[in-house]
Amino acid sequence: MGRQLQQLIDAGQSIWLDNIERSMFASGELRRLIDSGLRGMTSNPTIFEKAIGGGHDYDAQIESLAGKVRDLNQLFEALAIQDIRAALDEFRPLYDETGGGDGFVSLEVSPLLAHDTQGTIAAARRLWKEVDRPNLMIKIPGTEEGGPAITEAIAAGINVNVTLLFSLEGYEHASNAYIAGLEKRASAGQALDRIASVASFFLSRIDTEVDKQLEAKIAAGRKELEPLLGKAAIAQAKLAYGRFEEIFWSERFKKLEAKGARVPRPLWASTSTKNPLYPDLLYVETLVGPHTVNTLPPKTLAALVDHGKIAAGTVKTDLAGTHETLEDLEKAGISLGDITDALTVAGVKSFADSYDMMLEAIATKKKQFAGAGA
């Protein structure tokens, strides 16, 4: 295992695992993955909801804390922080070896704060302090209210993973928020060289929604639209990479880079193929490029190391076709702007729902343990 992971590293891309399970630490699974070329890890409320509610790995800790911690949010954070710290410690040698360039693990602020700027800033500061590891990334949603929170977190020296980005406008908003944070920090005479950030651009959900509209038009007789199926997300991602190069090779950023600032990498998220008719590595093999990250769920990671074919620089290929795809979608009456706006709203709601379900699962287990001890 690992040939494809090394090929991607050589091409400038890091693979992160979009999953965290407590059993990975004791079994040595995570250490084996890191030794094979895994460069980081992400978590989100849905991942924790499945891990906590769907198994028994957390029962002992929930039982031990049930009588001491009444607030369910605090209890969840205690569970999550233990896992995040364990993962961060596993990745710490890689972080040190790369001079802070890789080896990160992400922890999300409560998705219930997605439209609360000050609440997000306070949560980011608190989690950063409590976890107390330099290779932590705090995930902040790329909502309108998230922008100022990103700026303040970066200015405070907190690594940030901007999540739930679907549109080019959202990506630019997040990028400018990062730069503003660095400028604020630089003006205060503070160091920039150990601050890292990624901008998580979600993919498969875009194709799912665009394809629904295309399929309806195709069923109504517009067969000429069939070649556009499954093309929108990759086209968006390639344009986002182009914006990345424009923004971070600009004179504005070069001034910060001269002071040690790091380029915030585009991160491809939601990379499991939802349509079984599409290749299982659709969002992996097509988006290889320097200064990028791709987060893969376990099934997609397994597919990559089993049969992935890696070619460097694919994120910059067929750019003429990329523009043509987006133009054809617009001519067909499909508004990517409307779709990505709706996806941002839906993404925030989905993570909030998962968070609520996770709290319900913790509450249920607390009651069970309280009853058992009665």
N, C-alpha and C positions, 0 to 999 in steps of 0.2 A: 504493500500500500504506500502511496505517496508520490509516485512518479508524476502524476498530473498536478499534484499540489506543488511540487518543486518546479515544474514547467511554468505554472502560473506565477510563482514567486519570481522566476527569472524574467517573466514578461511584465513584472511590475504590479501584479495583483495579489492581494492576500485573501485567503479563504477563511471565513469565520463560521462557526457553527451556530445556527439559529435554534438553540435548544439548551436546556440545563436540567439535569436530574441529579438528585443527591447520590444515587447509586453509582454515578460515573466516577466519583472520587475514590471510594473504597475499593472498587473493582480494578482501578488502574486504567480504565477505558480512556479517560481524558488525557492522561499522561501519554498513552500510546498514540492518540490522535495528534498531540502536539509534536511528538517525536517524528511523526509521519509528515508534518508540514502544516498542521492547523495553526492559524496565527491569531485567533481571537474567538470571542463568544458573545452572543447577544441573548437577552431575555426580554420577555414582555408579559403583560398580565395574562394573556391566553396560555402561554407556556407554563406559568406558575399555577394557573387554575387547573390545568390538566394534571400537573405533577402532584399538587396538594390534594385535590379532590378525587383523583382517580387511583390513588394508591395509598400505601401505609408508611412510606419513607419518613413522613413528617409527624406521625402519630405520637411518638415518644416525646418529641420536643413540644408539641401542642399540649400534651398531657402535663408536662413539667411546668409549662408557663400558664396553664389555664387558670389557676387560682391567683396568679401574681399579676397578670396583664389583662385588664378588663377590655380595653379598647381593641377592637378587631384589627384596625389598621396598624396599630403598634405591634400586635402579635404577628401579623403577616410580615411586617418589616423585619422582625427578629428572625423569622424563618428564612426570608429571602437573603438577608445580610449574611447569615451563616454560609449559605451556598455561594453567594457572590464572592465573599472573602476567600473561600476554599478555591474557587476557580481562579481568582486573581493571583493567589499564591502559586498555583500551578503554572500560570503564564508569566510570573515575575521574571524568571531567568531569561525568557525571550524578550521581554520588555527591556531588561538591562542590556542584553546582547545587541539589540537594535537601537540603543540609545533613545528609548522612548518612542520608537517608530511603530511598534506593533506589540502584541501581547495584551490587548485590552479586553475587558469584559464590561458589558453595559447593563445598567439597572435603571428602570424607568421611574420617573416621578408618578404619583397617582394620576391615572388618566382622568379622574374626576376634576383635576385642576387644569384641564386643557385650555379653558377660556379664562383662567385666573392668573394674570401675570405675576402679581405679588406672591400669591400662594405657591406658584411654581418656583420662583426665585428662592423663597424660604425653604421649600422642600429640597431643592437642589443643594443648597448650602448645608442643610442638616444631614442629608444622606452622604454627601461628600465627606463631612466631618466624621460621621459614625462609621462608615466603611473604612476610612483611613488607609487607602492604598493608592499609590500614584498612577496605577494603570487602570483605574476605574473610569468609565465613561457614564455620565448621567444622561439618560434619554429625555429629551424635551420635544414635544410635538411641534411641528412646523406650522402651527396655526398663526393667525394674525397676532393673538395675544402672546404666543410663544416667542415671537421675535425679540421683544425687549428682554425677556427672560434669558434667551440665548446670549444676548449681549452682556447682560449683567453676570451671568455664570462665567463666561470667558474672561471678563474683566477681573473676576474674583480668582482666576487661576484654576477653574474647574473644567475638565475635559467634557465635551458635549457631543452626544450622538443625536443629531436632529432627525426625528422620526416622522413618519406619515407624510412624506412628500410625494405628490403625484404630478404636479404641474411644473412647467419651466418657471413660471412666475413665483411659485412657492420655493423652488430651488434658489432663485436669485435672492429672494427675501431672506432665506436662511444664510446664504453666503454673505450678504451685506451685514447681517446681524453679527456674524462671526468677525468680520473685519472691524466693525464698530467696537466690538469688545476688545479686540487687540489694540486698536487705537487708543481706547480709554485706558487700557493697562499701560501702554507705552508712555502716554502722557503723564502717568503717575510715577514713571521711572521704574516700573516693575518688569521682571524678566518675561520673555515671550517663548523661550526655546523649549520649554517642557509642556506646552499646552497643545493638545491634539484634539481634532474634531473630525467627524464624518457626517455626511448628509445622506440620509437613507431614502433612496428613490424607489418607491414601490412599483412593481411591474405587472405581475400576472392579473391583478385585479383590474388593471386598465383594459387588458385584452378581453377579459370576461365581459365587461360592460360594453365595450365597443362592439364585440362580436354579437352580442344580443341584438343591437340595433342593425348591424349588417345582415344578420340572418333573417330578420323580419323583412328587410328590403329585398333580399335575395328570394325569399319565399313569395314575395309579391311580384316577382318576375325580373328583378334586376340581377341577372346572372353575372354581369360584367364586374360585379363587386366582390365576387368570390376570392380573387387573388389578394384582397385586403385583409382577409381573416387572419388573425394572429400576428399582425404586423405593427399595430399601433404602439404597443409598449416598448418594443425595441427601438422604434423610430424616436419616441420621446426620450428614451435613455441616451441615444446617440446625440440628440440635440442638446440634452443636459450636459453631456460630456464636453460638447463644443463650448457651451456657456462657461463651464468650469475652466477651460483653458483661457477663454477671453478674460474672465474675472481675475484669475490668479496668476496670470502672466502680464497683468496690467501694471502701470507705473504706481498706482495707489498701493497695490500689495507688495511690489518690489521694495518699497520703503520699509515695510514691516518685515519682509523677509531678510533684509539687511541687518535687522536687529534680532534675528533668530527665529522669526515666526515660521510655523510649519503650514504647508498647504493642506487644507481640509479635504480629505478624499471623498469622492462620490462613492456611495455604497449602494449596491444593487440588492434590494430586499424583495420579499414576496416572490421568491424565485422557483418555487415548486410549480410545475406545469399543471394547471387546473383542467385543461382539456386533454383527455386521453388520446386524442388524435394527433396532438402535437408532440414533437420530440421531448423526451424527459429532461434534456439539457438545453432547451431552447433559450433560456435566460442566462446560461453560463458560457457556452462556447461562442456566442455572438457578441459578448460584451467584455472581452479581455482588453485591458489597456493599462498603461502606467498610472500610478497613483490612484488605484481603485481597490475597492473591497467588494467581495460578493459573499453574502450570508446565505448559507444553505441549511435547510432542515436535514435531519439524518438520512432520509430516503434519497434526497437529491445528492448529498455528499457521497453516499454509497454508489449511486449511479455514476458520478464523476470518476471515482477511483476504479470503477469496473470497466467503463468503456468510453470515458471522455477523450475527445480529440482536441488538443489545445493548439491554437495558432495565435501568435502574438499580434496585438493591434487590431483585433476584429472590431472593436468599438469605433474605429475610425474608417471602416470600409464602407463602400457603397453609400456615401453621403448624398449623392444625387438621388438615388433611389429612396433614401430616407425622406428627403424633402418632397419627392413626388408622392410618397405614401400619404403624408399628412395633407398635401394639397388635394389628393383624390378623396380623402375622407371628408374634407370640408366641402368639396363639390357634391358629395353624396348627401350632404345635409346633416352630417354628424359633427357635433360640437365637442371637441376634446375638452374645451374649457368648462363646459357645463358638466361633463362626465367627471373630470378631475375634481371640480368643486364638490360634487355630490360624494365622491369617494373619500374626500377628506372628512366630511361630516360623518359618513358611515364608518370610517376607520376609527375616529374618536369614539363613536358610540359603541362599536364592537369591543374595543379595549375596555371601555367603561363597564359594559355588560359583563365581560369576563372577570373584571375586578370585583364586581358585585357578586357574581357567582362564586368566586374564590372565597370572599368573606363569608358567604353563606355556608360554604363547605367547612370552613374553619369553625364557624359558630356551631354547626351540627356536631362536629367532632368534640368540641368543648363540652357540649351538653351530654354526649355519650360518656365522656370520661368523668364528668361530674356525677352522672347517674351510677356509674360503675363504682365510684368511691363512696356512695351514700350508705 
